[in-house]
């Protein structure tokens, strides 16, 4: 990939931050330009070849498995159940804890990674190998289950630019803009992680700007844009419905910050936004960076906003912030565009801005969001709105950079853009510069695909499996068959259910011998890499499905430790006992009276297949399994449910 120089440095903050820390030392090696020094310790969610999604932090070139650390007692004195909290596939449970728990966790991590700190991790090679995974070997996931997403419009420079374009200089800001943080409710379901491609949206486009009464036509967006933003996640023990947050409480409920690109279809928006504001033009995709950086990590970089103060007018008392400030986060947008005559892409940095260009702060946004009594929830996401500076080079959107398409934005290889084209990749970068270190977020990147490119995409869940034409040959009274069905439902794999009635010896028929020469039930048939395969033995099938699917596994994987290996062995042991000829519904009383075995070394109760597969997964996947048989019933009615025999 060819990179070209930018030309000039980021704009300096209006007032330098008053607090700076010298770089701390860690036994983990990394350079001064690393996004994740010991001063950062952000939070995220990753998975790898052996483990499903779990909570993590990052330091240097590594993702750190917090679930593994908690299982080995690293967080035993923090006042919450760390093993349960960090074993989740999202950070929501951790976000729901008070800020004191977040701070205690970061402080403990700093002890574990400091050069002169606690030797509990550094001195245990096996635990280090299990907990630290190279970032290039892991897959990042959305850090939270996002309940609601709200986007604001809080950069005065951006709002002024857009107002001048559409209403003229004398009426650039609407009368309410300096009195409250303007916002709108976005779409949480289309918030995606960095690296996720997005198809060019389609919708209604106004036929004539001069004569709106001519109506609209349907087609792909022609004026596709990025928006340079920072988002933050809400957390803590929040007030119930009807009780607003106060400005004094707000900081306690900001879990952390991410980079954000709130993609925008400008021409679709122009036609639809009157009178209720953006809708389809903004709901097709919002990209965020994978790691959430805490307010504590950003604290050394507090600075004044570009406005410096709010006095004309003063905010109403509920919005008035005693320590009115922002963070000195340097921001840049790189455009990766197809090169003429080459398969490589050319990189041009087209924007350099700073988070100090915010008139309304995240605390004020959160407080105003709840002023009517709206109840916020851990995992809610709020966006800053487009962040633009005073100079053209610092504008946070192509709408501003091209001034509504009036002039072109030059690229490094001689090409130009007014708005995004198919094949363009937009990447947002951001960092705070310390003395010998920097605090980063990771990339916030997405590629523009042609309109309709994802029309044939599979439904959520099905796309996570490389298997095609999956067919399960099973007997409904067989526990082994049920075990496979639960695994298929858990991984969201669509399949054809073909009953094999053992009471009628259908497994011994000549036709079934073509599926399983030994007459084994269940048998899973599927196509992979163009070849038809048959697999028997339920535990082998479940392990295979765990391995080829991207979700959390049903069988606990080993983590390289004796304790982890024993947990897996215990789960397999009990699973085989359960499978010794008992009917599915007969398993429940036995499991209810079973005492999960303890693993030596304080690892806690075995959380393997015995509980995961036959208790929680029955409740979780039961209705899915039943629906796939053609009729939805509760588990209490399962004895009347005919699976086709």
N, C-alpha and C positions, 0 to 999 in steps of 0.2 A: 504494500500500500504506500503510495507516494504522499508525503506530507510536505506542505509548503509553509514558509514563515508567515507570521501574522503581521509584523510591522511595528506594533507599539504595545506597550505594557498595559495591564489593567489599570483603570482609573483608581487613584488613591482615595481612601475614605475621607469624608469631610473632617472627621475627628478620629484620630487613631485610638485604638482600644487602650484603656488604661491598665489592663491586666495582661501580663504575658508570663508564661512559664518557660523555663529552659527545658530542653529535651531530657526526658527521663531515660534511664537505661533499662533494657530488658535483655534476658538471656536468649530471646528469639531475635535472630538477625534480620535486619531490614535496612533500607537506605532512607535518607532524609526526605525523599520524595514519595515515600510509601503513603497510601491513603489511611493505613490502619496501624499507626504506632500505638504504644501502650497508653498514650494520652487519649486515644479515641475509644476503643473497646465498644463498638456499636453492636446492635442486636439484629439478627436476621434468622432466616430458616433455610436449611439446606438438606439435600439428600445426596447419597453416593451409592455406589454399586451394591454395598452390603446393608445399607440402612435407609429407611424411609425418611420423610421429612421430619426434622426435629430442630429445636431451638439452638441458636449458635451465637458466638461472637466471632470477631476477626482480629487477628494480630499479625502484622507483617504479611507473609505470603500464605497464611493458613486460615482456614475456617476451623473454629474450635467447637467441638460437640459438647454443649452444656449438659445434655442428658447423660453422657458418659461420665463427665466430671461429677455430676450429682449422685449417680449410682455408686461412686467410689468415695462418697462422703465429703467432697470438696466444699459443699454449701450447707453442711449439717447445722450450723449455728446461726442461720440467717433469719429464722423465725417464720419460715413457710416451707411447705412440702416441695422442695426443689425438684426431686425426682419426678413427681407427678406433673409439676408445672412445666419443666423443660422437656419432658417426654412427649409433649403435645406437638402436632404438626403445624401449629400457629403460635404466635406470641400473645394471643388474646388473654389467656389465663395470667400470664406475667404482667400484661398491661393493666389488668384489673386490680393488681396489688397497689398499695400506696407508694408514693414516691420514695419513701424511706427504704422499701424493699429493692427498688431499682438501684438506688445509690449504694446500698449495702452489697448488692451483687457486683457492681462495677468495682467497688473498693476491694472486694475479695479477689476478683479477677486480677486487679492491679498487684495484689500481694503475690498471687501465683506466678505472674509473669515478670515481676521486677527482678533485676539482676541480683539484688541483695534481699529478696523477699522469701516467702515460704517455699521450702524445697519439696513440698508434697507432690508437685507435678514434675518439676525439672528433674528430681531425683529418681523418678520411676519411669524407666524407659518404655515398659510395656504400656503403661497408662498414657504416656506421651504419644506413642504410636497409634493408640486407639482414639485419642481425643483430637489430635491435630491432623487435619486433612488438607493437602495442598489445594488452594483455591481453584486451580485449573482442572482439578479432578472432581469437583463437586458441582451439583446442579442447584442453583438458587431458586427459591419459591417466593410467592407473595408472603410478606412477613406476618400478615394478619388476615383474618376473615373480616373484611370491611363491611360493616353494617350499613353505614351511610357515608356519602361523599358530598361535600359542599365546596364550591369554588368561589373565591372572592375577587374583588376588583380594586386593589388597595394601593397600587403604585400611582402616586399623583402624576408623575411624569408620563406614564403610559396612558392614564385616563385623559390627560390633557392632550396628548398627541391624537388619540382616537377622536376626542371631541372636536378638535380643530378640523380634522378630515371631514367629519360628517355634519358639524353645526357651525363651524367658523370659530375664529379665535375669541370673539367676544362671548360666546356661549359654550366654551369648551367643556367646563364642568357643569353637570346638572346641579340644581339648587340643593339637593340633599347630600351631595358627595362629601362635603367637608363636615357633615354632621353625623355620619354613620358609615360603617364598613358595608359597602354594597356587595351582595353575594347572590348566588342562586344554587339550587340543589342539583347536583350532578347525578351520574349513574354509577353506583358502586360496582355493578357486575362487569363493566367494561374497563375497570382499572387493571392494567396488566404490568408485568414485570419487564424491566429492561431486557432488550433482545427479542421481544415479541414483535413480529411483523404485523402491520395493519393494512387492510385493503382500503384503497381510496373509497370514501363513502359516496353513496348515491342518494339523491333526493330531489326535491322540487327546487328549480332555479327560476328566478324572475326573468321573464322574457325581455323586458325593457326597463332600464333604470329610470328613464325619463317618464314612462307611462306605466305605472304599476297595475293599472286596470286591465292591461293586456293579459295578465295572469302569469302562469308558469308552465314550465316543461319539466319532464323527468329526465334525469341524466346524472353522470358522474360529476363530482365536484371539480371545478376548474381552478379554484383559488384555495388550495390546501395549505395550511399554515401550522407552524409550531407555536407554542407559548412557553417562554422561559419562566418557570415557577419553582417554588419550594413548597412542599407540603408538610403537614405535621399530623401525627397520630395522637388521639386523645386517650387518656388512661386514668387510673386511680379509682377511688371509690366515689362515684359521682352522685350528685343530688337526684332525687326522684322527679318524676313528671310534676311540673308546677312550680318548682323551686329553682330560680335562676342561679348561675354561678356569679360570684362577685369578682371584681378585678383583683382583689387581694388573693383569691383562691386560684386564679387562672394558671399561674406558673406550676402549681402542684399537679395539674392535670394535663400537661403537655409531655407526653412520653418521649417524643423525639422527632427528628426532622429527616426528610428525604428530598432528593431532587425530583422534579416533576415536569413533564411535558403534557400540557392539556391541549391536545391536538384540536384544531379548529377548521371547520369548513366555512370559509368566509362568505361565499356566495349563497350557500344554503341558509346560513344565519341571517343574511340581509333580508331574505324573503319571509322567514318564519318568525322572527323575534318580536314583532309587534302583535299583541300588546304585552305578552307574558314573558318575553325574554328568550334566551337560547334553549333549544330543545335537541332535535336530531343533529344539528351542526356541532354539538359538543358531546354527544353521548356515545359516539362510536369508538372512542379509545382515549385513555389517559395512561401515560407511562410513568412509572416511578422507579427509582434506583432501589437496589435490593437491601441495603443496610440502613438501619435507623440510627442516626447519631443523636445522642442524648443532649439535653440542655446543659448538663454539667460539663460535657466535653467541649461545648461551644462557649462556656462562660468566660474563658480568658479572652474571647474575641468580641465581647460586647462593645458596641460603638453607638454613636448618635445616628439617628436617621438622617436622610438628606434634608428633611424639613427642620431638623434640630428641635423644634418645639411645636406644640399645637396651641396657638393662642388666638387665631383669627379664622373661625371662632374657637373658643375653648370647648372641648367635648363635654357632654352632659356628665354629671357626677358619676354615674355607673360605668362610664367609659374612660374616665380620667385616670391616667396611669402615672403614679408618682415617679417611677424610674423609666420614663419613656425612652426607649432605645431599640436598637436592632443588633444584628451580628455582622461582623466584617467577613462575609462569605463571598469570595471571588468566584464569579460565574462566567462560563463561556459556552458558546454553542458552536459545534463543529458540524459542517455539512459534508458528508461523504457522497460524492457524485460520480456517476459512470464517466470514465475517461474516454475521450475520442480516440479510437483506434487501439484501445487496450482493454483487457479484461479487469484491470485494477481500477480502484476508485481513488479519486483525488480528494484530499482533505483540505477544506478551507474553513478557518475560524471566522465566522461572519458576525459574531456578537460577543462582546465582553462587558459584563455588567457587575452589579454587586447587590447583595440583599439589603444593604442600607437604604436602597431606593424604595422604601416602604413607608407610606404615610400612616396607615393603620397597621398595628403590630399583631402578631399571632395571639397575644393575650387579649387584645381588644376584639379581635375577630371571634374568639371563643366565647367571650362574655356576651357580645352582641347576639351571637347565635342562640344563646340560652335565655336572653332577656325576657322572652315571652313565656318562659317556663318549659321550653323544649328540653327534653331529657337526653343528654349525650350519653354515649356508651363507649366502653373500652374498645378500641379498634376503629372508631370513626376516623375518617380522613378529611382534613380541611386543606384547601389549596390557597396559596397567597394571592393568586392572580398574577398576570404578566408583570415581570420586573424589568422596567426600563429606566435608563439614566437620562441625563440631559442632552448628551451628544448622540449623533446618529449611530456611531459605533457601538453604543450601549443600549440600543433599542432591543426589546425582548421578543419581537415577532417580525415576520416578513411583511405583514401589513404595514408596519412602521418603516422597516428598512427600505422597502420599495415605495413607500408613501402611497399606499393603495394602488400599486401597480404603475405609478407615474414614471418610475425609473428603475433600471436594472441593478441587481446586486452582483458585482463582479466575483468570479471564482478564480482560483489560483491558476487554472490551466487555460484561461482566456474565455471560458464559457461564462454564462450569466444566468441568473434566476430572478424571477419576480415572486413566484410561489413554488412550492415543492412539486417535483415531477416524480413519476414512477421510477423506482430504483434508487431514489435518494435515501440516504440514511442520515437521520438527525440525532446527534449525540450531545447531551448536556453534561458538562463537567462542573464541579464545584469543590472548593477547598478553602480552609482557613490556614494562613501561613503563620506558624509559630517560630520560635528561635531554635532552628535546627530540626524542626519537624513540621508536618502539616496534617490537618484533620480533613479527610476526604469522605466521600459518600459512595464511591464506585460510579460506574457509568449509568446514564439514563438514556438508552438508545433504542431506536425503532426504525425499521425500513418501511418505505411506502411501496405497497404492492399495487398492481393495476386493479381497477374496479372489477369486482366479480371474481378475483383470484381465489377467494376462500369460499365460494359458493358451494363447492363440493366437499368442504371440510366435514369430518364426521362429528357426531354429537359429542358433547363433553363426556369423558370417560372412555368412549370407544377409541378415541384417538391415542390413548395412552398405551395401547397394546399393539404389538406388531403382528398379532395372530389374526388370520382371516378365516371366514367360513367355519367358525367354531361350532362343534356339535358334541353334546354330552350324551353318551349312552349309559343310562343308569336305571336303577330300580328304586322307586320312591320310598320303600321301607328300609332301604339300606343306609345305615349311618355313613358309610364311606361315600356313597353318592351324595348325601346331603352335605357332607364336608366339602366336596368339590363345588356344589352349587353355591354354598355360602361364600367360598373363595371367589368364584366368578362374579357374584353379586357385589362383593366387597371391592373388587378391582374395576367394576363397571364394564365388564366384558359382555357384550351381547352374544347370545348363542342359541342354537336350536336344541331343544330338549327332545331326545328320542327315547321313549320308555322301553326298557327291556324287562319283561316279566319273568323273574326267576322261578316263580311258582309254576309257570307253564313251560319251563326249560327253554325259553327263547334264546338264552345265551349259548345253548348247545346247537343251535341251528346252523345250517350250511351258510346262510346269508350272513349271520353274525360272525362266522369264522373269518370272513373277509375283513372285519373290523378288528377282532382279537382272536388270533388262532388258538389261544388257550381258553377262550370263553370268559375272559376277565370282565367283571363289572365293579366299578364304573370304568369306562374308557373315554378319554377325551380325544376327539379327532379335530384337526385344525390344519390350515395351510400356512406355511411360513417359508419365505424365500422361494415361492413357487412350487414347493413340494408338499404333498399330503403326508401328515404324520399322525400316528396313533400312540397314545401314552396311557398306561394303566397304573394301578396302585394309587390310592387317594393321596397319601402323604407325598409321593413323588410329584403328583399333579399340583398339589398345593404349593410345594416348594418351587416348582417350575413357574407357576403363575406369579408367585412373589418375585421371582428373579426377572421376569420380562415386563413387569408392570412398574409404573413410576410411583404409585402410591405407597402407603405404609404397608409393610409385610404383615401377614398373619402369624407367621412363626418367628419368634424373636431371633434375630441374627446374632452370631458371636461378635464380640467386639475386641477380640485379641487377648482377653484376660481369662484367667481360670474361672472367675465368677460368672462372666458372660457365657462361657462355654457350658458351665453347669446349669445356668438358667435355661439354655436351649435344650440341654439333655433332659432336664426335668419336664419341660413342656412336651417333648417328644414321648417321654415315658408315659405321662398321663394320657396323652392323645391315643397311644396304642392301647392302653387299658380301656379307654372309652370306646374304642373301636372293636372291642372283643365281643361282637355279636349282639349288642343291645340296640333297641330301636331308638330313633331320634328323641321321641318324647319321653322315653324312659331314662334318658341321660340326665334330665334336669334335676330330679330329686337327688340323684347320686352326686352331681356336681355341687348342688346346694349344701350338701353335708360334708363335702370334701374340705380339708384344711390344706391350703396351698403350702408346699414345702418351703422351708427357709433355706436360703443360700448362705453358706458360711462366709464370714467376712463382712456381715452387716449389709448385704445387698438388698435385704427386704424380701417381701413376698414375691414368689414367682409370678410374673405377669405374662406368662407364655400362652400357649394354645388353650390350656384348660380354661382360663377366664376369658381371653380375648376371643377365641373362636366359638366357644359354646355358650357363653353368657352374653357378653356385650355385643358380639357380632350377630347372635340370633335376634336380639332386639333391634339391632341396627339394620340388618339385611333381610329380616324375615319378610317384610311386606314386599320387597323387591323380588325375592325368590318366588313368593306366592303369585305376584302379578305376572311373572314370566310363565306361569303355568296356565294362565288364562282367567284367573279369578282371584280377587283380593279378599283375603280373610285375615283375621287376627290369629295369633298363635294358639289362642284358646280354642279356635275352631278348626285346627289343623287336622284333627283326627277324622274330620269329615271331608277333607280335601283330597280330591282324586287327581293324581299327577299323570294319569293316562294309562294305568295298567288294567 
